[in-house]
Amino acid sequence: MNRKIITTPLAPSAIGTYSQAVLAGNTLYISGQIPLDPATGVLVEGSFEDRAERVFLNLKAIAQAADMSLGDAVKVTVFLTDLGTFQQLNGVMERHFPAPWPARAAVQVAALPRGTDVEVDAILVRT
């Protein structure tokens, strides 16, 4: 199987030993994105919705670098430090994903990189 590393300056650079995304055949695996501004490398401040918006913009930029879109998403995993933000997350996702929605898991975790409260990864399939 052909494997290609996907990178874009329109999303944050990896802050560890991983790639922004890996395209394997027709499937794109996007690494977990946190609300880092790609221009500054600084966490977005403001409301939870502001941070979640940045996460989905980062995912979108990586998808576009692979000539795909969030409409190609088949599975999304959401990590939250507070499940109380779940409804706000749904509102942000609705603005970024067309129906039919991808499969999704949302889990509460004790901590996330850089002290943020939201991280999302995604699997996309080119049809």
N, C-alpha and C positions, 0 to 999 in steps of 0.2 A: 504494500500500500504506500502511496505517495504521501509524504508528510511535509507541510510547509509552515514555517513560523510566520505569524502575522504580527506586524507592529505598525504603529502610527503615532506621530507626535501630537495628535489630537486627543489622545488619552494618556493618562499618567504612565511613565516608564515603570517597569517592574521594580519593586523595592526588595527583591529577594531572588532566589534561584528558581525563577520560572519565567515563562514567556507571557506576553499579553494574551496571545491566543495561538492555538495550533489548529491548522486545517488538515484533516486526515480524510482523504477522499472527498466526499461531499459534506462532511460533518465538521463544523467549527466549534471548538471547545474554547470558550472565553474564560480566562482566569477571573477569580473574584475581584470585583472593582469596589473600591471605597471612594468616598467623596473628595478625592484629591483634584484640585484644579490642575489640568495638564500644563498650563502656562507657568505656574508658580511652584507646583509641587506641594502646595499648602492645602490643608483641610478646609473645606468650605464651612463658613460659620453661618449662623442664622438658625432658621427653624429646621425641624426634622425633614419637612418637605423640600427645603432648599438642598439639604444634603442628599436626599433620595433622588432628586432631580439630577444632580451632578453625577450620581452613580449611573443612572440610565443614559445620560448623555455620553458618558465614557464607554458604556457597552455599545451604544449606537455607533460611535466613532470607530470602534474596533470592528464591528460587523461591516461597516461601510468599507473599511480597509481591505476586507476580504470579498468585496463586491456582493455583500449580502445586506439584509436589513433585520430589524427586530421582528418583523413579520415572519421571518424564517425560524424563529425560536420554537423549539419543541419542549424544552425543559429549562426551568429557572429555579435556582436555589437561593433563598433569601436568608441571611443571618442578621438577627436583630438582638441588641442587648436589652430591649424592652418590647415585648409583644403588644404592649399598649399602643404602639405606633402602627399596628397592623392595618387599621382602616385608612390612615393617611398614606401608607404604602400602596394600598389598593388604588387610591385616587391618582397617585403618580404613575403607577403602572398602566392604568387605563389610558393615560395621555400618550404613552409610548408604544404600547402593543395593540395591534389591531385584533379584532375577534376573527377567528376563534382563538381564545387565549392558549398560551402554552401550558403544559403541565407545570406544577410548582410545588415546592416545599418551602415552608417558612419555619425557622427554628430560633428559639431564644438561646443565646450563648452568654457566657460570663464576660467575655472581652473580645475585642476585635483590634486589628492592627491600627497603630497610631491613636488609639483611644476613641475611635469613632463608634457610632451606634448602628451602622448599617453597612453590609457588604452583600453583593449579589454576583453570582456567576451564571453562565448561560451556555446552553448547547443549541446550536443552530444547524439546520440541514438544508442544503441547497436542493431544490426540486427541479 
